[in-house]
Amino acid sequence: MVTVPASARGFVGLAVAVFVWPVVAFVVRFGFHAAPVHVVVAVCLVPCAVAFFCGRPRVFRIAATVAGTAMGAVAGLAALGLLVIGAEYGPRAALLVGVTLPVATIAPLVAAFQRAEGVEHGRPAAVVGWSAAVLSAGGWILLLFF
């Protein structure tokens, strides 16, 4: 039986970390004041959990696609909100986060989708995903704490 490589699961974990990091940072900074946002994030993480714990490549790829669709839509809306509302807090940091958040959530899932075919697949998407994740995390730190 063919199984999903561990690195594909690692890319799903990276996408989850980048997607959840803003929520954790907001809770640390402002407390639990945005309960609907927490519910939306939790619903988006369900397909990621299915992908993370699934061992069959076909089901893994379907779950990664659903996760990318859900997380990409929410990250895109969050990016638009950041570009509009976050500009007053720090225009450069808001621009950095607004541009990198959707890329940082979708690229690792694309890499995971491709990596399910084999370890030699998905390298370009992995580079884009890791780079955008680092930029996004740095942008959130600048936006919320400085």
N, C-alpha and C positions, 0 to 999 in steps of 0.2 A: 504494500500500500504506500502510495506517495504521500508525504507529509509536507506541511508548510515549513520553510526554513525559519529558524529562530530570528534571523535578522528581519524578516517580514513582520514578525510580531513586535520587534523593537521599533520599527517605523510606525506601527499603530500606536505604540506607547508614546513615541515622540509627538505624534499628532494630538493625542489626548493631553499630554503635558502642556503643549503650546495653547491648546484650546481652554484648558482649565486654569492656567496661570493667571489670566486677567481676573477671573472670578475670585481666586484666592487673594490676589493683590487688593482687589476692592474690599473684600471682607476684612483683611488686615487693616486697611487704611480707614474705611468708613463704617464697618460693621455690617450686620445683616439687614439692609434696607431695600434690597431689590429681589424679593422672593420670586416674582415671575421669571426673572432672568435665571435664577438658580434652577427652576423647573425646566426651562428650555434647554439649559446646558445638560441637565441630567437625562432628558429625553434624547438628546443628540449623542450621548455617550453609550446608549444601549447598543447600537450597531457596532460600535468599537469593541464593546465587551464580547459580542458574538464573534467578531473577527479575531480578537485576541485569543479566545479559548477554542476556536475551531481548528481542527487538524486537517480537514480535507481542503485541498486547494480550490476546488470549484465553489464551495460554500464560503470560504475565506474571501475569495475575489468578489462575490456578490455582496457580502457584508462590508467589505472595504469600499465598494462602490456606493452603497447606501449611506455609509458613514461619511464619505466624502461629499455626497450630495447634501446631507443634512448639515454637516459642520461648515461646508462651504457657503451655504445660504445664510446661516446665522453669522458666520465670520464676516461675510460681505456686508450684511446689515450693520453689524457692530462697527465695521470700518467706516461706513458712511456716517454713522452717528458720531464716531470719533473725529472725523474730518470736519463735521459741522459744529458739534458741541465742544469737542476737546481743543479746538483752536484757541480758545481763551485761556486755557491752562498752560499750554506750551505748544506753539504752532509747529515747531520742528519735530518735537517728540510725537505729537498727534499725527503728523504726516508720516513719520517713520512707522508708527504702530499701525496706522490706517492702511498703509501699503503692504506691510509685511505680514499682518495677521492672516488674511485669506491665503496668501501664498504659503505661509508656514503651517497652516492646517491641511491644505489640500496636497501639497507636494509630497509629504511623507506617506500619505495614503496612496498616492499614485505609485510611489516607490514600492510600497507594500504589495499593491496589486500586481506590479510587474515582477517583484521578487518572488511571488508565489509560484511563478513558472520555474524558478531556479535561482541559485545564488549569484549567477553571472548577470542577471537582468536587473534593471532599475537603478543603475549607478548615477546617471545624470539627474534623475529626479531626487535621488538621495542627497546629492551635493546641494541642489537648490533647496531642499527641505531643511537640511542642517543649517545652511547659511541664513535662510529666512527665520528659522527658529531662534538663532542667536541674536539677530537684529531685532526681532519682535520682543524677546525677553528684555533686552537692553532698553528698548523704547518704552516698555511698560514701566521699568524701574525709573527712567527719567521722567515719564509723564506723571507718575503717582507720588514719587518720593522726593523729587527735587524741584 
